[in-house]
Amino acid sequence: MTQITVSKKILYLMGVCIVISLLLNGFLIYTYYTAEKNFSSDLETLKYERISLSVPIDTTVTVPIKKDIDIEIPFDGKITVPFEGDITVPIKTEVKIEGTLEELGLGDLIDKIIEIIDR
């Protein structure tokens, strides 16, 4: 019977590791190319997907006013009073954005991303 030396065992182990590494690399390359094609088509369909965003706005705005105000006094006529000051106005509203990414102007951006991916 022939004996396998330590150096031959190491060579066999390295050979097995190389084969496993080649198989993993092949799998990764295959996955990359299939994912790239799927990603491009998914981005193309995303361009025409209808989205809806609601952004609540709850803030207070200070508006500086400098204006002459006409005040009517019942028996004496009209008086002009200068007014200068700040008025605090509470604003509570909601802004809704609806449309596809193409309608919102992001279609060209998606086309450029797809073009970069397909290179």
Backbone as a printed PyTorch tensor [residue, N CA C, xyz], in Angstrom:
tensor([[[  0.8130,  -1.1720,   0.0000],
         [  0.0000,   0.0000,   0.0000],
         [  0.8720,   1.2580,   0.0000]],

        [[  0.4110,   2.2110,  -0.7830],
         [  1.1970,   3.4380,  -0.8350],
         [  0.6680,   4.4140,   0.1950]],

        [[  1.5450,   5.0930,   0.7560],
         [  1.1770,   6.0810,   1.7660],
         [  1.0790,   7.4620,   1.1270]],

        [[  0.0290,   8.2310,   1.5430],
         [ -0.1270,   9.6020,   1.0520],
         [  0.5960,  10.5040,   2.0330]],

        [[  1.5250,  11.2420,   1.4760],
         [  2.2960,  12.1280,   2.3430],
         [  1.4730,  13.3720,   2.6690]],

        [[  1.9540,  14.1300,   3.6170],
         [  1.2660,  15.3390,   4.0700],
         [  1.1650,  16.3470,   2.9290]],

        [[  2.2270,  16.4560,   2.1290],
         [  2.2050,  17.4280,   1.0360],
         [  1.1570,  17.0460,  -0.0070]],

        [[  0.9450,  15.7660,  -0.2500],
         [ -0.0870,  15.3370,  -1.1960],
         [ -1.4730,  15.6080,  -0.6320]],

        [[ -1.6440,  15.4490,   0.6680],
         [ -2.9330,  15.7520,   1.2900],
         [ -3.2650,  17.2370,   1.1290]],

        [[ -2.2710,  18.0710,   1.3240],
         [ -2.4760,  19.5120,   1.1650],
         [ -2.8260,  19.8420,  -0.2870]],

        [[ -2.1430,  19.1930,  -1.2340],
         [ -2.4460,  19.4180,  -2.6560],
         [ -3.8710,  18.9770,  -2.9880]],

        [[ -4.3240,  17.8340,  -2.4710],
         [ -5.7070,  17.3910,  -2.7010],
         [ -6.7050,  18.3810,  -2.1050]],

        [[ -6.4120,  18.8430,  -0.8990],
         [ -7.2890,  19.8070,  -0.2400],
         [ -7.3610,  21.1080,  -1.0430]],

        [[ -6.2190,  21.5860,  -1.5350],
         [ -6.2010,  22.8030,  -2.3470],
         [ -6.9620,  22.5960,  -3.6540]],

        [[ -6.8500,  21.4390,  -4.2480],
         [ -7.5840,  21.1390,  -5.4880],
         [ -9.0840,  21.1710,  -5.2570]],

        [[ -9.5370,  20.5920,  -4.1450],
         [-10.9650,  20.6120,  -3.8100],
         [-11.4250,  22.0510,  -3.5760]],

        [[-10.6220,  22.8300,  -2.8740],
         [-10.9760,  24.2360,  -2.6230],
         [-11.0560,  25.0230,  -3.9350]],

        [[-10.1550,  24.7690,  -4.8680],
         [-10.1680,  25.4600,  -6.1580],
         [-11.4340,  25.1030,  -6.9440]],

        [[-11.8190,  23.8410,  -6.9420],
         [-13.0320,  23.4210,  -7.6570],
         [-14.2680,  24.0860,  -7.0340]],

        [[-14.3270,  24.0860,  -5.7080],
         [-15.4620,  24.7360,  -5.0280],
         [-15.4890,  26.2300,  -5.3510]],

        [[-14.3290,  26.8770,  -5.3550],
         [-14.2490,  28.3010,  -5.6710],
         [-14.7080,  28.5750,  -7.1020]],

        [[-14.2960,  27.7390,  -8.0490],
         [-14.7200,  27.9120,  -9.4470],
         [-16.2360,  27.7500,  -9.5810]],

        [[-16.7980,  26.7740,  -8.8850],
         [-18.2500,  26.5850,  -8.9390],
         [-18.9880,  27.7900,  -8.3540]],

        [[-18.5150,  28.2960,  -7.2160],
         [-19.1430,  29.4710,  -6.6110],
         [-19.0280,  30.7010,  -7.5190]],

        [[-17.8780,  30.9090,  -8.1220],
         [-17.7090,  32.0440,  -9.0320],
         [-18.6290,  31.9330, -10.2430]],

        [[-18.7540,  30.7430, -10.7890],
         [-19.6770,  30.5410, -11.9140],
         [-21.1070,  30.8510, -11.5100]],

        [[-21.5110,  30.4110, -10.3260],
         [-22.8610,  30.6820,  -9.8380],
         [-23.0780,  32.1760,  -9.6450]],

        [[-22.0950,  32.8790,  -9.0790],
         [-22.2090,  34.3140,  -8.8660],
         [-22.3080,  35.0850, -10.1830]],

        [[-21.5230,  34.6950, -11.1770],
         [-21.5840,  35.3630, -12.4790],
         [-22.9450,  35.1340, -13.1310]],

        [[-23.4480,  33.9120, -13.0810],
         [-24.7700,  33.6070, -13.6290],
         [-25.8570,  34.4230, -12.9110]],

        [[-25.7930,  34.4880, -11.5980],
         [-26.7740,  35.2470, -10.8250],
         [-26.6980,  36.7310, -11.1620]],

        [[-25.5020,  37.2560, -11.3390],
         [-25.3350,  38.6680, -11.6830],
         [-26.0180,  38.9950, -13.0070]],

        [[-25.7790,  38.1820, -14.0380],
         [-26.3640,  38.4890, -15.3440],
         [-27.8730,  38.3200, -15.3700]],

        [[-28.4090,  37.3300, -14.6680],
         [-29.8690,  37.1900, -14.6470],
         [-30.5060,  38.3020, -13.8210]],

        [[-29.8630,  38.7050, -12.7270],
         [-30.4000,  39.7800, -11.9040],
         [-30.3410,  41.1090, -12.6540]],

        [[-29.3080,  41.3170, -13.4580],
         [-29.1700,  42.5510, -14.2180],
         [-30.3170,  42.6940, -15.2240]],

        [[-30.6560,  41.6210, -15.9140],
         [-31.7610,  41.6640, -16.8840],
         [-33.0890,  41.9040, -16.1680]],

        [[-33.2990,  41.2170, -15.0510],
         [-34.5500,  41.3990, -14.3030],
         [-34.6470,  42.8090, -13.7360]],

        [[-33.5320,  43.3480, -13.2710],
         [-33.5280,  44.6820, -12.6880],
         [-33.8880,  45.7300, -13.7290]],

        [[-33.3700,  45.5840, -14.9460],
         [-33.6890,  46.5340, -16.0120],
         [-35.1760,  46.5130, -16.3360]],

        [[-35.7540,  45.3250, -16.4420],
         [-37.1800,  45.2470, -16.7600],
         [-38.0310,  45.7390, -15.5900]],

        [[-37.6020,  45.4790, -14.3600],
         [-38.3400,  45.9760, -13.1930],
         [-38.3140,  47.4990, -13.1400]],

        [[-37.1770,  48.1090, -13.4720],
         [-37.0940,  49.5630, -13.4930],
         [-37.9950,  50.1460, -14.5740]],

        [[-38.0620,  49.4880, -15.7210],
         [-38.9110,  49.9670, -16.8120],
         [-40.3790,  49.9570, -16.3970]],

        [[-40.8220,  48.9020, -15.7000],
         [-42.2130,  48.8610, -15.2410],
         [-42.4410,  49.8400, -14.0890]],

        [[-41.4180,  50.1110, -13.2970],
         [-41.5420,  51.0590, -12.1970],
         [-41.8080,  52.4680, -12.7150]],

        [[-41.3000,  52.7670, -13.9090],
         [-41.4710,  54.0910, -14.4850],
         [-42.9550,  54.4180, -14.6930]],

        [[-43.7690,  53.4000, -14.9590],
         [-45.1940,  53.6260, -15.2210],
         [-46.0840,  53.2270, -14.0460]],

        [[-45.4850,  52.9380, -12.9170],
         [-46.2330,  52.5940, -11.6990],
         [-46.8290,  53.8590, -11.1020]],

        [[-48.0980,  53.8250, -10.7620],
         [-48.7660,  54.9920, -10.1720],
         [-48.4230,  55.0580,  -8.6870]],

        [[-47.9520,  56.2450,  -8.2500],
         [-47.6020,  56.4380,  -6.8470],
         [-48.4430,  57.5790,  -6.2870]],

        [[-48.6290,  57.5650,  -5.0020],
         [-49.3910,  58.6080,  -4.3220],
         [-48.6980,  58.9050,  -3.0000]],

        [[-48.3610,  60.1670,  -2.8000],
         [-47.6960,  60.5940,  -1.5750],
         [-48.5360,  61.6730,  -0.9010]],

        [[-48.6560,  61.6040,   0.3920],
         [-49.3100,  62.6560,   1.1680],
         [-48.3060,  63.1860,   2.1770]],

        [[-48.0550,  64.4680,   2.1060],
         [-47.0940,  65.0940,   3.0020],
         [-47.8480,  66.0590,   3.9110]],

        [[-47.9720,  65.7290,   5.2060],
         [-48.6590,  66.6560,   6.1040],
         [-47.7540,  67.8390,   6.4570]],

        [[-48.3460,  69.0140,   6.4540],
         [-47.6160,  70.2300,   6.7980],
         [-48.3220,  70.8680,   7.9910]],

        [[-47.6070,  71.0270,   9.0790],
         [-48.1540,  71.6490,  10.2770],
         [-47.0880,  72.6110,  10.8030]],

        [[-47.2310,  73.8760,  10.4780],
         [-46.2140,  74.8400,  10.8480],
         [-46.8550,  76.1930,  11.1210]],

        [[-46.0800,  77.1090,  11.6160],
         [-46.5400,  78.4730,  11.8480],
         [-45.6210,  79.4100,  11.0720]],

        [[-46.2360,  80.3210,  10.3370],
         [-45.4760,  81.2540,   9.5230],
         [-45.7200,  82.6610,  10.0530]],

        [[-44.6600,  83.4270,  10.2160],
         [-44.7840,  84.8230,  10.6230],
         [-44.7190,  85.6890,   9.3660]],

        [[-45.7710,  86.4720,   9.1570],
         [-45.8740,  87.3060,   7.9620],
         [-45.7210,  88.7680,   8.3660]],

        [[-44.6560,  89.4490,   7.8990],
         [-44.5110,  90.8760,   8.2040],
         [-45.4590,  91.6810,   7.2970]],

        [[-46.1820,  92.6210,   7.9000],
         [-47.1310,  93.4430,   7.1470],
         [-46.8250,  94.9080,   7.4130]],

        [[-46.7730,  95.6830,   6.3360],
         [-46.6070,  97.1270,   6.4450],
         [-47.5830,  97.7330,   5.4490]],

        [[-48.6910,  98.2620,   5.9360],
         [-49.7440,  98.7400,   5.0620],
         [-50.5760,  99.7950,   5.7800]],

        [[-51.1370, 100.6670,   4.9800],
         [-52.0890, 101.6380,   5.5230],
         [-53.4790, 101.0130,   5.4760]],

        [[-54.1980, 101.0830,   6.5860],
         [-55.5330, 100.5020,   6.6830],
         [-56.5590, 101.6320,   6.7740]],

        [[-57.5570, 101.5500,   5.9120],
         [-58.6470, 102.5330,   5.9460],
         [-59.7030, 102.0590,   6.9350]],

        [[-60.0380, 102.9120,   7.8800],
         [-61.0700, 102.6070,   8.8800],
         [-62.2060, 103.6090,   8.7060]],

        [[-63.3840, 103.0990,   8.5440],
         [-64.5410, 103.9910,   8.4090],
         [-65.1610, 104.2200,   9.7800]],

        [[-65.3250, 105.4640,  10.1220],
         [-65.9750, 105.8360,  11.3810],
         [-67.3700, 106.3470,  11.0070]],

        [[-68.4100, 105.8160,  11.6390],
         [-69.7770, 106.0920,  11.2000],
         [-70.1450, 107.5630,  11.0320]],

        [[-69.7700, 108.4950,  11.7970],
         [-70.2910, 109.8540,  11.6610],
         [-69.2780, 110.8270,  11.0800]],

        [[-68.0040, 110.5010,  11.1410],
         [-67.0130, 111.4920,  10.7510],
         [-66.3500, 111.2170,   9.3980]],

        [[-66.4830, 110.0540,   8.8570],
         [-65.8680, 109.7560,   7.5540],
         [-64.8300, 108.6510,   7.6460]],

        [[-63.7690, 108.7810,   6.8950],
         [-62.7620, 107.7350,   6.7440],
         [-61.4310, 108.2150,   7.3010]],

        [[-60.7290, 107.3370,   8.0230],
         [-59.4150, 107.6500,   8.5780],
         [-58.4340, 106.5760,   8.0870]],

        [[-57.2500, 106.9880,   7.6570],
         [-56.2060, 106.0570,   7.2440],
         [-55.2190, 105.9070,   8.3810]],

        [[-55.0410, 104.6730,   8.8450],
         [-54.1510, 104.3890,   9.9740],
         [-52.9920, 103.5400,   9.4630]],

        [[-51.7490, 103.9850,   9.6430],
         [-50.6170, 103.1490,   9.2380],
         [-50.4680, 101.9590,  10.1900]],

        [[-50.2380, 100.8010,   9.6210],
         [-50.0780,  99.5900,  10.4370],
         [-48.7800,  98.9120,  10.0290]],

        [[-47.9960,  98.5460,  11.0190],
         [-46.7670,  97.8080,  10.7630],
         [-46.6060,  96.8020,  11.8850]],

        [[-46.4810,  95.5540,  11.5370],
         [-46.3310,  94.5230,  12.5560],
         [-46.2240,  93.1400,  11.9340]],

        [[-46.1300,  92.1590,  12.7830],
         [-46.0410,  90.7690,  12.3420],
         [-47.3040,  90.0480,  12.7640]],

        [[-47.7970,  89.2200,  11.8680],
         [-48.9590,  88.3890,  12.1790],
         [-48.5070,  86.9400,  12.0690]],

        [[-48.7830,  86.1660,  13.1040],
         [-48.4460,  84.7430,  13.0950],
         [-49.6550,  83.9780,  12.5690]],

        [[-49.4130,  83.2200,  11.5070],
         [-50.4870,  82.4890,  10.8500],
         [-50.2020,  80.9970,  10.9730]],

        [[-51.0770,  80.2380,  11.6430],
         [-50.8730,  78.7830,  11.6880],
         [-51.3250,  78.1650,  10.3610]],

        [[-50.5090,  77.2720,   9.8450],
         [-50.8390,  76.5790,   8.6000],
         [-50.8530,  75.0900,   8.8910]],

        [[-51.9670,  74.4610,   8.6160],
         [-52.0940,  73.0210,   8.7850],
         [-52.7930,  72.5040,   7.5370]],

        [[-52.0450,  71.8190,   6.6880],
         [-52.5960,  71.3290,   5.4330],
         [-51.8790,  70.0460,   5.0400]],

        [[-52.2910,  69.4790,   3.9430],
         [-51.6770,  68.2570,   3.4460],
         [-51.4970,  68.4020,   1.9440]],

        [[-50.3090,  68.1190,   1.4810],
         [-50.0120,  68.1940,   0.0550],
         [-50.0280,  66.7800,  -0.4950]],

        [[-50.8260,  66.5670,  -1.5480],
         [-50.9090,  65.2440,  -2.1650],
         [-50.2410,  65.2920,  -3.5280]],

        [[-49.4010,  64.3050,  -3.7760],
         [-48.7220,  64.1670,  -5.0610],
         [-49.1350,  62.8210,  -5.6270]],

        [[-49.7350,  62.8450,  -6.8010],
         [-50.1670,  61.6040,  -7.4350],
         [-49.6780,  61.5960,  -8.8740]],

        [[-49.3120,  60.4390,  -9.3590],
         [-48.9020,  60.2850, -10.7500],
         [-47.8640,  59.2040, -10.8720]],

        [[-47.4710,  58.9340, -12.1000],
         [-46.4110,  57.9580, -12.3440],
         [-45.0770,  58.6840, -12.2860]],

        [[-44.0110,  57.9210, -12.1730],
         [-42.6810,  58.5300, -12.1500],
         [-42.4040,  59.2350, -13.4710]],

        [[-42.9620,  58.7070, -14.5550],
         [-42.8160,  59.3520, -15.8610],
         [-43.4850,  60.7270, -15.8520]],

        [[-44.6960,  60.8070, -15.2950],
         [-45.4260,  62.0750, -15.2270],
         [-44.7510,  63.0700, -14.2880]],

        [[-44.0920,  62.5830, -13.2580],
         [-43.4280,  63.4590, -12.2930],
         [-42.0450,  63.9010, -12.7610]],

        [[-41.6380,  63.4760, -13.9660],
         [-40.3700,  63.9150, -14.5310],
         [-39.1870,  63.0430, -14.1930]],

        [[-39.4260,  61.8610, -13.6410],
         [-38.3140,  60.9740, -13.2840],
         [-38.0980,  59.8720, -14.3130]],

        [[-38.8760,  59.8770, -15.4010],
         [-38.7420,  58.8430, -16.4330],
         [-37.3900,  58.8680, -17.1030]],

        [[-36.8610,  60.0660, -17.3830],
         [-35.5440,  60.1770, -18.0230],
         [-34.4480,  59.6500, -17.1200]],

        [[-34.5780,  59.8900, -15.8210],
         [-33.5990,  59.3780, -14.8610],
         [-33.5910,  57.8520, -14.8630]],

        [[-34.7730,  57.2470, -14.8780],
         [-34.8580,  55.7860, -14.8960],
         [-34.2750,  55.2390, -16.1960]],

        [[-34.5420,  55.9180, -17.3300],
         [-33.9650,  55.4840, -18.6040],
         [-32.4350,  55.5300, -18.5630]],

        [[-31.8780,  56.5580, -17.9310],
         [-30.4120,  56.6550, -17.8280],
         [-29.8450,  55.5510, -16.9430]],

        [[-30.5600,  55.2250, -15.8650],
         [-30.1050,  54.1420, -14.9950],
         [-30.1260,  52.8100, -15.7350]],

        [[-31.2030,  52.5610, -16.4910],
         [-31.2870,  51.3280, -17.2830],
         [-30.1720,  51.2810, -18.3080]],

        [[-29.8640,  52.4090, -18.9450],
         [-28.7940,  52.4730, -19.9340],
         [-27.4440,  52.1430, -19.2960]],

        [[-27.2180,  52.6540, -18.0810],
         [-25.9610,  52.3690, -17.3660],
         [-25.8660,  50.8920, -17.0130]],

        [[-26.9970,  50.3000, -16.5840],
         [-27.0060,  48.8870, -16.2010],
         [-26.7510,  47.9990, -17.4060]],

        [[-27.3220,  48.3610, -18.5540],
         [-27.1940,  47.5200, -19.7460],
         [-25.8190,  47.5780, -20.3920]],

        [[-24.9610,  48.5110, -19.9850],
         [-23.6000,  48.5980, -20.5570],
         [-22.7690,  47.4200, -20.1990]]])
